[in-house]
Amino acid sequence: ALFIGWCEMFISFVVGIFVGAALLFWRNRYVERQRRRIPSSWPLKTRPLVNTQERRVWIWLTKVMFDQHILIKLPVTRFTAPASQAEATHWYKLLNGVYCTFTICSLDGRVIGCVDVPGPNGLSMGNQTLKHSLLDQCSIRYVVVDPSNLPHLSQIRAAFLGEQAARTSASQPLDSRFQDVREH
């Protein structure tokens, strides 16, 4: 009788473990489904795409690079591709979080240059070195711009478009949208 009592207790214990495990599995699946469900009220709000310093450079760039497109906070993985598809995952993981504040794009969709605006804590040398190395190898110009000390428009145009384009735009009359960047 003692043996039967221990067997019943052991069987009850094993059944209890299985029932507990099944309930835990069901609860975890339910919680995961709830997380993936689209909420009826999103716990999010809008925020500006650029801060005050970046906005100043953005407005300046749209005037200086009037004949190009200025794209905001684009990841470098969007306009670079690995030479070997076998290494695509490795390079994507390595570069996934690397963004440029502004990307200068020609009217035909080709990236010609990137501009970074340092934040309040600056821009790390490692980040700058990575971008200089990567973008230079891809024949894409890269410049870090201080909003309080913007380069002259001919310098930035020459850096991105070449000397000929800078000279051509400098010899053309400036229209009203271009007047305030003449001296920078």
C-alpha positions in Angstrom: 0.0 0.0 0.0 2.9 2.3 0.7 4.4 1.6 -2.7 1.0 2.4 -4.4 0.8 5.7 -2.5 4.3 6.7 -3.6 3.5 5.7 -7.2 0.3 7.8 -7.2 2.2 10.7 -5.7 4.9 10.4 -8.4 2.4 10.1 -11.2 0.5 13.1 -9.9 3.8 15.0 -9.7 4.7 14.1 -13.3 1.2 14.9 -14.6 1.4 18.3 -12.7 4.7 19.1 -14.4 3.3 18.3 -17.8 0.1 20.3 -17.2 2.2 23.2 -15.8 4.5 23.1 -18.9 1.6 23.0 -21.2 -0.1 26.0 -19.5 3.2 27.9 -19.6 3.6 27.2 -23.3 0.1 28.3 -24.0 0.5 31.5 -22.0 3.7 32.4 -23.8 2.1 31.9 -27.2 -0.8 34.0 -26.1 1.4 36.8 -24.9 3.5 36.7 -28.1 0.3 36.9 -30.2 -0.9 39.9 -28.2 2.5 41.7 -28.7 2.2 41.2 -32.5 -1.4 42.4 -32.6 -1.9 45.9 -34.1 -3.0 48.1 -31.3 -6.2 50.1 -31.6 -4.4 53.1 -30.1 -0.6 53.4 -30.9 1.6 54.5 -27.9 3.6 56.7 -30.3 3.8 60.3 -31.3 5.4 62.2 -34.1 8.8 63.8 -33.8 10.9 66.0 -36.0 13.1 64.3 -38.5 15.9 66.7 -38.0 17.0 68.8 -35.0 17.6 72.5 -35.1 21.3 72.3 -36.2 20.5 69.7 -38.8 17.6 71.8 -40.1 20.0 74.8 -40.6 22.3 72.6 -42.7 19.4 71.1 -44.6 18.0 74.4 -45.6 21.5 75.6 -46.6 22.1 72.4 -48.6 18.8 72.7 -50.5 20.0 76.2 -51.6 23.6 75.3 -52.4 22.8 72.0 -54.1 19.6 73.4 -55.8 20.1 71.0 -58.8 20.3 67.8 -56.7 18.1 65.9 -54.2 18.8 66.1 -50.5 17.8 62.9 -48.7 17.6 62.8 -44.9 19.1 60.2 -42.6 19.6 57.4 -45.1 21.4 54.3 -44.1 24.6 53.6 -46.1 23.3 50.0 -46.8 20.6 51.7 -49.0 23.1 52.9 -51.5 26.0 50.4 -51.2 26.1 46.7 -52.0 28.7 44.0 -51.2 30.9 42.9 -54.1 30.1 39.3 -53.2 26.6 38.3 -52.4 28.0 35.5 -50.2 29.1 38.2 -47.8 25.9 40.3 -48.0 24.6 39.3 -44.5 27.9 40.0 -42.8 28.2 43.5 -44.4 24.6 44.3 -43.8 24.9 43.4 -40.1 28.1 45.4 -39.8 26.8 48.6 -41.5 23.1 48.4 -40.6 23.2 51.2 -38.1 25.5 53.5 -40.1 23.5 56.5 -41.3 24.5 59.9 -42.9 22.6 63.0 -41.8 22.1 64.0 -45.5 22.7 62.2 -48.7 23.2 64.2 -51.9 21.6 62.5 -54.8 21.7 63.4 -58.5 18.4 63.8 -60.4 19.0 60.3 -62.0 19.1 58.7 -58.5 22.9 58.3 -58.1 24.4 59.2 -54.7 27.2 61.7 -55.2 27.9 62.7 -51.6 27.0 62.5 -47.9 27.0 65.2 -45.3 27.1 64.6 -41.5 26.1 67.2 -38.9 27.8 66.5 -35.5 25.4 66.2 -32.6 25.8 67.8 -29.2 28.5 65.2 -28.3 30.2 65.6 -31.7 30.8 62.7 -34.2 33.2 60.0 -33.2 36.5 59.6 -35.1 35.7 55.9 -35.6 32.4 56.8 -37.2 33.9 59.4 -39.4 36.8 57.1 -40.4 34.5 54.3 -41.3 32.3 56.6 -43.5 35.4 58.3 -45.1 36.9 54.9 -46.0 33.7 53.2 -47.2 32.3 56.1 -49.2 35.7 57.1 -50.7 36.0 53.5 -52.0 32.6 53.8 -53.6 33.5 57.2 -55.1 31.0 59.0 -52.9 32.2 62.3 -51.3 31.8 62.7 -47.5 31.9 65.9 -45.5 31.3 66.7 -41.9 29.7 70.2 -41.7 29.6 72.4 -38.6 26.3 74.4 -38.7 28.0 77.4 -37.2 30.8 77.4 -39.8 29.3 76.4 -43.1 31.7 76.1 -46.0 31.6 78.4 -49.0 29.1 77.2 -51.6 31.7 76.8 -54.3 33.7 74.5 -52.0 30.9 72.2 -51.3 29.7 72.1 -54.9 33.2 71.5 -56.1 33.6 68.7 -53.6 30.4 66.9 -54.7 30.0 67.9 -58.3 33.6 68.7 -59.4 35.4 72.0 -60.2 33.6 72.5 -63.6 30.1 72.3 -62.0 31.2 74.7 -59.2 32.5 77.2 -61.8 29.4 76.9 -64.0 27.1 77.6 -61.1 29.2 80.4 -59.8 29.1 82.2 -63.2 25.3 81.9 -63.4 23.2 84.7 -61.8 21.9 83.8 -58.4 18.2 83.8 -58.0 16.3 84.9 -54.9 16.4 81.6 -53.1 20.2 81.5 -53.4 21.1 85.0 -52.1 21.5 84.2 -48.4 24.1 81.4 -49.0 26.3 83.5 -51.3 28.8 84.4 -48.5 28.9 81.1 -46.7 
